[in-house]
Amino acid sequence: MSSSTVEFKVLADQACKAAEEFIHIYYETMDKRRTVLPKLYMDTASLIWNGNAVSGQKALAEFLESLPASEFTVTMLDCQPVHEEATQGQATVLVVTAGAVRFDCNRQRFFNQNFLLTAQATPTNTVWKIAGDCFRFQDWDS
């Protein structure tokens, strides 16, 4: 194996570990502690929710708090590191999820969601923050 192949495998493994930890935190927070969910987003993050764009911490907080109570079930998770040439050397991970959600105990709806996570250094460690988030219901005619 070449050194670049080994390096990519290490990056991919790190991305998968970060994605799994992040997704657990994100959906649990979405379902149970939504008021703190904006802390997972960068100050300049954008969210596209079924084609509706929201940007900035204040607008994100207002939008997320306006959503009804939720119960998310994630059935699929995929992730990959984004090549550093595309992110100017910033550690970045693309995370793709799919599953089902119920809002206010209404009928179950299928969804997919894509996150672009970026590593942010703090004085004590590195945390992953959402730079971009795209949520879409996957409703098919029966």
MDAnalysis code that builds the backbone (N, CA, C; Angstrom):
import MDAnalysis as mda
import numpy as np

u = mda.Universe.empty(426, n_residues=142, atom_resindex=np.repeat(np.arange(142), 3), trajectory=True)
u.add_TopologyAttr("name", ["N", "CA", "C"] * 142)
u.add_TopologyAttr("resid", np.arange(1, 143))
u.add_TopologyAttr("resname", ["MET", "SER", "SER", "SER", "THR", "VAL", "GLU", "PHE", "LYS", "VAL", "LEU", "ALA", "ASP", "GLN", "ALA", "CYS", "LYS", "ALA", "ALA", "GLU", "GLU", "PHE", "ILE", "HIS", "ILE", "TYR", "TYR", "GLU", "THR", "MET", "ASP", "LYS", "ARG", "ARG", "THR", "VAL", "LEU", "PRO", "LYS", "LEU", "TYR", "MET", "ASP", "THR", "ALA", "SER", "LEU", "ILE", "TRP", "ASN", "GLY", "ASN", "ALA", "VAL", "SER", "GLY", "GLN", "LYS", "ALA", "LEU", "ALA", "GLU", "PHE", "LEU", "GLU", "SER", "LEU", "PRO", "ALA", "SER", "GLU", "PHE", "THR", "VAL", "THR", "MET", "LEU", "ASP", "CYS", "GLN", "PRO", "VAL", "HIS", "GLU", "GLU", "ALA", "THR", "GLN", "GLY", "GLN", "ALA", "THR", "VAL", "LEU", "VAL", "VAL", "THR", "ALA", "GLY", "ALA", "VAL", "ARG", "PHE", "ASP", "CYS", "ASN", "ARG", "GLN", "ARG", "PHE", "PHE", "ASN", "GLN", "ASN", "PHE", "LEU", "LEU", "THR", "ALA", "GLN", "ALA", "THR", "PRO", "THR", "ASN", "THR", "VAL", "TRP", "LYS", "ILE", "ALA", "GLY", "ASP", "CYS", "PHE", "ARG", "PHE", "GLN", "ASP", "TRP", "ASP", "SER"])
u.atoms.positions = np.array([
    [0.832, -1.173, 0.000],
    [0.000, 0.000, 0.000],
    [0.883, 1.245, 0.000],
    [0.511, 2.210, -0.808],
    [1.279, 3.448, -0.840],
    [0.970, 4.277, 0.403],
    [1.871, 5.217, 0.704],
    [1.669, 6.041, 1.898],
    [0.415, 6.911, 1.764],
    [0.082, 7.357, 0.542],
    [-1.130, 8.170, 0.375],
    [-2.382, 7.333, 0.599],
    [-2.340, 6.044, 0.233],
    [-3.477, 5.156, 0.465],
    [-3.664, 4.926, 1.963],
    [-2.562, 4.703, 2.661],
    [-2.615, 4.491, 4.108],
    [-3.109, 5.769, 4.787],
    [-2.607, 6.927, 4.365],
    [-3.032, 8.199, 4.941],
    [-4.527, 8.422, 4.730],
    [-5.031, 8.115, 3.522],
    [-6.459, 8.285, 3.268],
    [-7.284, 7.348, 4.141],
    [-6.817, 6.105, 4.327],
    [-7.545, 5.161, 5.176],
    [-7.619, 5.685, 6.609],
    [-6.532, 6.247, 7.109],
    [-6.528, 6.821, 8.461],
    [-7.535, 7.970, 8.530],
    [-7.531, 8.858, 7.528],
    [-8.476, 9.969, 7.493],
    [-9.919, 9.472, 7.414],
    [-10.154, 8.441, 6.612],
    [-11.501, 7.882, 6.483],
    [-11.964, 7.270, 7.800],
    [-11.073, 6.558, 8.474],
    [-11.423, 5.978, 9.782],
    [-11.739, 7.065, 10.808],
    [-10.934, 8.129, 10.812],
    [-11.187, 9.248, 11.720],
    [-12.522, 9.912, 11.391],
    [-12.818, 10.058, 10.102],
    [-14.084, 10.668, 9.676],
    [-15.261, 9.834, 10.144],
    [-15.163, 8.526, 10.002],
    [-16.262, 7.644, 10.429],
    [-16.487, 7.719, 11.931],
    [-15.415, 7.734, 12.701],
    [-15.540, 7.835, 14.162],
    [-16.196, 9.169, 14.532],
    [-15.720, 10.253, 13.933],
    [-16.291, 11.571, 14.226],
    [-17.760, 11.619, 13.828],
    [-18.093, 11.058, 12.668],
    [-19.478, 11.083, 12.179],
    [-20.407, 10.312, 13.108],
    [-19.994, 9.125, 13.534],
    [-20.830, 8.322, 14.420],
    [-21.091, 9.050, 15.735],
    [-20.054, 9.633, 16.314],
    [-20.219, 10.370, 17.566],
    [-21.112, 11.598, 17.349],
    [-20.860, 12.310, 16.268],
    [-21.622, 13.520, 15.983],
    [-23.105, 13.219, 15.789],
    [-23.420, 12.214, 14.985],
    [-24.815, 11.891, 14.670],
    [-25.582, 11.511, 15.937],
    [-24.943, 10.759, 16.807],
    [-25.602, 10.407, 18.071],
    [-25.945, 11.684, 18.854],
    [-24.983, 12.582, 18.973],
    [-25.193, 13.835, 19.705],
    [-26.249, 14.696, 19.010],
    [-26.137, 14.824, 17.684],
    [-27.041, 15.717, 16.953],
    [-28.506, 15.303, 17.111],
    [-28.828, 14.043, 16.804],
    [-30.241, 13.642, 16.824],
    [-30.800, 13.539, 18.241],
    [-29.974, 13.164, 19.206],
    [-30.445, 13.161, 20.587],
    [-30.744, 14.592, 21.036],
    [-29.889, 15.533, 20.652],
    [-30.106, 16.935, 20.992],
    [-31.332, 17.475, 20.262],
    [-31.495, 17.106, 19.001],
    [-32.659, 17.551, 18.228],
    [-33.955, 17.087, 18.891],
    [-33.963, 15.851, 19.360],
    [-35.180, 15.289, 19.958],
    [-35.424, 15.740, 21.402],
    [-34.351, 15.947, 22.180],
    [-34.532, 16.124, 23.620],
    [-34.094, 17.474, 24.173],
    [-33.179, 18.175, 23.497],
    [-32.651, 19.436, 24.033],
    [-32.445, 20.435, 22.895],
    [-33.463, 20.637, 22.125],
    [-33.334, 21.424, 20.892],
    [-32.823, 22.840, 21.118],
    [-33.075, 23.416, 22.270],
    [-32.641, 24.800, 22.504],
    [-31.116, 24.948, 22.456],
    [-30.373, 23.868, 22.702],
    [-28.904, 23.951, 22.638],
    [-28.350, 23.492, 21.292],
    [-29.211, 23.035, 20.398],
    [-28.758, 22.536, 19.099],
    [-27.944, 23.559, 18.302],
    [-28.286, 24.846, 18.307],
    [-27.483, 25.811, 17.540],
    [-26.006, 25.852, 17.931],
    [-25.659, 25.395, 19.146],
    [-24.255, 25.356, 19.558],
    [-23.438, 24.392, 18.713],
    [-24.108, 23.464, 18.028],
    [-23.397, 22.521, 17.164],
    [-23.051, 23.129, 15.810],
    [-23.591, 24.303, 15.519],
    [-23.383, 24.972, 14.237],
    [-22.325, 26.064, 14.361],
    [-21.554, 26.266, 13.294],
    [-20.654, 27.408, 13.233],
    [-21.490, 28.684, 13.188],
    [-20.906, 29.806, 13.558],
    [-21.622, 31.086, 13.522],
    [-22.109, 31.428, 12.116],
    [-21.365, 30.987, 11.112],
    [-21.692, 31.307, 9.716],
    [-22.393, 30.157, 8.998],
    [-22.832, 29.156, 9.737],
    [-23.437, 27.963, 9.127],
    [-24.739, 28.288, 8.402],
    [-25.049, 27.429, 7.436],
    [-26.331, 27.546, 6.746],
    [-27.049, 26.200, 6.815],
    [-28.366, 26.298, 6.845],
    [-29.250, 25.135, 6.873],
    [-30.233, 25.293, 5.728],
    [-30.397, 24.227, 4.971],
    [-31.447, 24.195, 3.954],
    [-32.403, 23.094, 4.371],
    [-33.626, 23.485, 4.701],
    [-34.638, 22.554, 5.204],
    [-35.730, 22.472, 4.145],
    [-35.756, 21.361, 3.428],
    [-36.739, 21.170, 2.352],
    [-36.768, 22.359, 1.395],
    [-35.604, 22.859, 1.042],
    [-35.498, 23.950, 0.084],
    [-35.560, 25.336, 0.674],
    [-35.796, 25.455, 1.976],
    [-35.860, 26.756, 2.646],
    [-34.537, 27.033, 3.339],
    [-33.869, 28.105, 2.971],
    [-32.545, 28.426, 3.504],
    [-32.637, 29.261, 4.774],
    [-31.796, 28.908, 5.743],
    [-31.664, 29.636, 6.994],
    [-30.165, 29.785, 7.242],
    [-29.730, 30.976, 7.648],
    [-28.308, 31.206, 7.850],
    [-28.071, 32.085, 9.071],
    [-27.020, 31.776, 9.811],
    [-26.670, 32.552, 10.997],
    [-27.258, 31.969, 12.263],
    [-26.565, 32.148, 13.374],
    [-26.962, 31.559, 14.653],
    [-28.369, 31.936, 15.106],
    [-28.698, 33.215, 15.056],
    [-30.009, 33.654, 15.549],
    [-31.137, 33.052, 14.712],
    [-31.004, 33.117, 13.396],
    [-32.035, 32.568, 12.510],
    [-32.131, 31.053, 12.660],
    [-30.995, 30.376, 12.818],
    [-31.002, 28.920, 13.033],
    [-31.744, 28.574, 14.318],
    [-31.432, 29.283, 15.387],
    [-32.086, 29.013, 16.676],
    [-33.591, 29.203, 16.567],
    [-34.023, 30.296, 15.951],
    [-35.456, 30.555, 15.802],
    [-36.129, 29.479, 14.954],
    [-35.483, 29.103, 13.855],
    [-36.074, 28.088, 12.981],
    [-36.180, 26.742, 13.693],
    [-35.084, 26.289, 14.292],
    [-35.088, 24.978, 14.938],
    [-36.090, 24.911, 16.084],
    [-36.213, 25.993, 16.841],
    [-37.176, 26.010, 17.943],
    [-38.614, 26.065, 17.457],
    [-38.825, 26.501, 16.218],
    [-40.181, 26.562, 15.667],
    [-40.686, 25.192, 15.205],
    [-39.776, 24.234, 15.060],
    [-40.188, 22.900, 14.615],
    [-40.914, 22.172, 15.741],
    [-41.892, 21.345, 15.397],
    [-42.582, 20.579, 16.443],
    [-41.661, 19.525, 17.070],
    [-42.074, 18.984, 18.205],
    [-41.317, 17.929, 18.873],
    [-41.060, 16.794, 17.889],
    [-39.873, 16.193, 17.987],
    [-39.486, 15.179, 17.001],
    [-39.015, 13.896, 17.658],
    [-39.053, 12.847, 16.847],
    [-38.491, 11.549, 17.226],
    [-37.809, 10.980, 15.988],
    [-36.472, 11.146, 15.918],
    [-35.693, 10.702, 14.767],
    [-35.170, 9.288, 14.970],
    [-35.172, 8.512, 13.905],
    [-34.536, 7.205, 13.858],
    [-33.630, 7.196, 12.637],
    [-32.332, 7.065, 12.859],
    [-31.370, 7.029, 11.758],
    [-31.131, 5.578, 11.372],
    [-31.325, 5.273, 10.093],
    [-31.144, 3.903, 9.607],
    [-29.932, 3.764, 8.698],
    [-29.366, 4.895, 8.259],
    [-28.211, 4.844, 7.379],
    [-27.285, 6.004, 7.690],
    [-26.003, 5.714, 7.734],
    [-24.974, 6.714, 7.955],
    [-23.824, 6.428, 7.010],
    [-23.370, 7.459, 6.323],
    [-22.194, 7.343, 5.474],
    [-21.369, 8.601, 5.674],
    [-20.079, 8.487, 5.518],
    [-19.232, 9.658, 5.695],
    [-17.950, 9.498, 4.904],
    [-17.310, 10.611, 4.666],
    [-16.002, 10.587, 4.026],
    [-15.294, 11.897, 4.326],
    [-13.972, 11.831, 4.416],
    [-13.235, 13.071, 4.581],
    [-13.277, 13.855, 3.270],
    [-13.305, 15.176, 3.382],
    [-13.247, 16.033, 2.197],
    [-11.776, 16.363, 1.979],
    [-11.317, 16.213, 0.759],
    [-9.897, 16.420, 0.467],
    [-9.472, 17.827, 0.874],
    [-8.315, 17.910, 1.513],
    [-7.847, 19.200, 2.042],
    [-7.623, 20.255, 0.961],
    [-7.404, 19.849, -0.269],
    [-7.267, 20.829, -1.352],
    [-8.576, 21.575, -1.598],
    [-9.696, 20.919, -1.302],
    [-11.013, 21.542, -1.492],
    [-11.407, 22.427, -0.316],
    [-10.706, 22.290, 0.811],
    [-11.083, 23.019, 2.023],
    [-9.948, 23.874, 2.576],
    [-8.972, 24.155, 1.748],
    [-7.819, 24.977, 2.138],
    [-7.152, 24.452, 3.404],
    [-7.015, 23.126, 3.488],
    [-6.320, 22.498, 4.603],
    [-7.145, 22.310, 5.861],
    [-8.400, 22.757, 5.854],
    [-9.271, 22.614, 7.021],
    [-9.823, 21.189, 7.081],
    [-9.668, 20.505, 8.219],
    [-10.225, 19.156, 8.374],
    [-11.742, 19.231, 8.250],
    [-12.295, 18.520, 7.263],
    [-13.722, 18.589, 6.961],
    [-14.234, 17.197, 6.632],
    [-15.453, 16.913, 7.064],
    [-16.073, 15.610, 6.846],
    [-17.471, 15.810, 6.275],
    [-17.794, 15.043, 5.238],
    [-19.153, 14.999, 4.693],
    [-19.871, 13.832, 5.354],
    [-21.023, 14.110, 5.959],
    [-21.810, 13.083, 6.643],
    [-23.191, 13.029, 5.999],
    [-23.615, 11.825, 5.625],
    [-24.924, 11.616, 5.005],
    [-25.717, 10.650, 5.880],
    [-26.944, 11.046, 6.229],
    [-27.812, 10.178, 7.023],
    [-29.155, 10.006, 6.318],
    [-29.838, 8.958, 6.681],
    [-31.212, 8.738, 6.224],
    [-31.933, 8.006, 7.336],
    [-33.244, 8.145, 7.333],
    [-34.030, 7.477, 8.355],
    [-35.466, 7.924, 8.316],
    [-36.086, 7.895, 9.488],
    [-37.493, 8.276, 9.613],
    [-37.639, 9.225, 10.792],
    [-38.659, 10.071, 10.710],
    [-38.924, 11.025, 11.781],
    [-40.426, 11.171, 11.970],
    [-40.807, 11.383, 13.207],
    [-42.194, 11.745, 13.546],
    [-42.139, 13.103, 14.220],
    [-42.986, 14.002, 13.758],
    [-43.127, 15.304, 14.399],
    [-44.474, 15.339, 15.108],
    [-44.465, 15.690, 16.392],
    [-45.686, 15.746, 17.200],
    [-46.516, 14.472, 17.091],
    [-45.854, 13.327, 17.080],
    [-46.514, 12.015, 17.031],
    [-47.374, 11.824, 15.786],
    [-47.151, 12.620, 14.751],
    [-47.873, 12.433, 13.490],
    [-47.270, 11.263, 12.729],
    [-47.723, 11.078, 11.518],
    [-47.244, 9.943, 10.732],
    [-45.736, 10.041, 10.520],
    [-45.144, 8.880, 10.388],
    [-43.710, 8.781, 10.140],
    [-43.399, 9.270, 8.732],
    [-42.331, 10.036, 8.602],
    [-41.875, 10.506, 7.293],
    [-40.403, 10.134, 7.144],
    [-40.018, 9.751, 5.940],
    [-38.637, 9.426, 5.673],
    [-37.868, 10.700, 5.332],
    [-36.575, 10.699, 5.638],
    [-35.753, 11.889, 5.386],
    [-34.344, 11.471, 4.992],
    [-33.636, 12.389, 4.384],
    [-32.191, 12.278, 4.300],
    [-31.618, 13.623, 4.700],
    [-30.401, 13.588, 5.232],
    [-29.777, 14.809, 5.724],
    [-28.280, 14.720, 5.476],
    [-27.725, 15.800, 4.973],
    [-26.295, 15.886, 4.695],
    [-25.691, 16.983, 5.551],
    [-24.587, 16.679, 6.187],
    [-23.869, 17.649, 7.008],
    [-22.464, 17.821, 6.454],
    [-21.981, 19.028, 6.466],
    [-20.580, 19.308, 6.215],
    [-20.021, 19.770, 7.550],
    [-19.170, 18.937, 8.147],
    [-18.600, 19.227, 9.456],
    [-17.166, 19.709, 9.297],
    [-16.775, 20.655, 10.115],
    [-15.409, 21.142, 10.087],
    [-14.838, 21.138, 11.500],
    [-13.563, 20.786, 11.614],
    [-12.908, 20.711, 12.920],
    [-12.579, 22.116, 13.406],
    [-12.948, 22.389, 14.655],
    [-12.688, 23.690, 15.278],
    [-11.858, 23.464, 16.538],
    [-10.695, 24.082, 16.588],
    [-9.817, 23.931, 17.750],
    [-10.323, 24.790, 18.901],
    [-10.323, 24.194, 20.094],
    [-10.625, 24.933, 21.318],
    [-9.358, 24.865, 22.178],
    [-9.309, 25.594, 23.280],
    [-8.101, 25.527, 24.117],
    [-7.791, 24.124, 24.637],
    [-8.804, 23.274, 24.773],
    [-8.573, 21.952, 25.356],
    [-8.669, 20.792, 24.373],
    [-9.360, 20.979, 23.241],
    [-9.500, 19.876, 22.287],
    [-10.005, 20.396, 20.944],
    [-10.397, 19.481, 20.085],
    [-10.981, 19.834, 18.790],
    [-12.420, 19.349, 18.765],
    [-13.331, 20.209, 18.323],
    [-14.738, 19.841, 18.216],
    [-15.175, 19.981, 16.758],
    [-16.158, 19.193, 16.380],
    [-16.709, 19.259, 15.034],
    [-17.936, 20.156, 15.059],
    [-17.971, 21.108, 14.158],
    [-19.098, 22.040, 14.043],
    [-19.709, 21.896, 12.651],
    [-21.001, 22.169, 12.569],
    [-21.720, 22.092, 11.298],
    [-21.467, 23.379, 10.517],
    [-20.914, 23.236, 9.321],
    [-20.742, 24.383, 8.416],
    [-21.936, 24.472, 7.468],
    [-22.457, 23.306, 7.080],
    [-23.610, 23.252, 6.195],
    [-24.476, 22.053, 6.537],
    [-25.794, 22.219, 6.383],
    [-26.765, 21.190, 6.754],
    [-27.892, 21.252, 5.733],
    [-28.188, 20.127, 5.110],
    [-29.268, 20.071, 4.124],
    [-30.200, 18.913, 4.485],
    [-31.438, 19.241, 4.846],
    [-32.446, 18.257, 5.259],
    [-33.523, 18.192, 4.190],
    [-33.970, 16.979, 3.872],
    [-35.017, 16.830, 2.864],
    [-35.897, 15.639, 3.229],
    [-37.226, 15.855, 3.227],
    [-38.149, 14.735, 3.364],
    [-38.102, 13.918, 2.085],
    [-38.247, 12.601, 2.240],
    [-38.270, 11.689, 1.096],
    [-39.628, 11.024, 1.039],
    [-40.624, 11.793, 0.647],
    [-42.003, 11.283, 0.574],
    [-42.281, 10.831, -0.856],
    [-42.692, 9.594, -0.979],
    [-43.042, 9.050, -2.280],
    [-44.538, 8.815, -2.313],
    [-45.116, 8.987, -3.485],
    [-46.547, 8.694, -3.643],
    [-46.765, 7.205, -3.467],
    [-47.790, 6.852, -2.726],
    [-48.088, 5.433, -2.481],
    [-48.921, 4.851, -3.597],
])
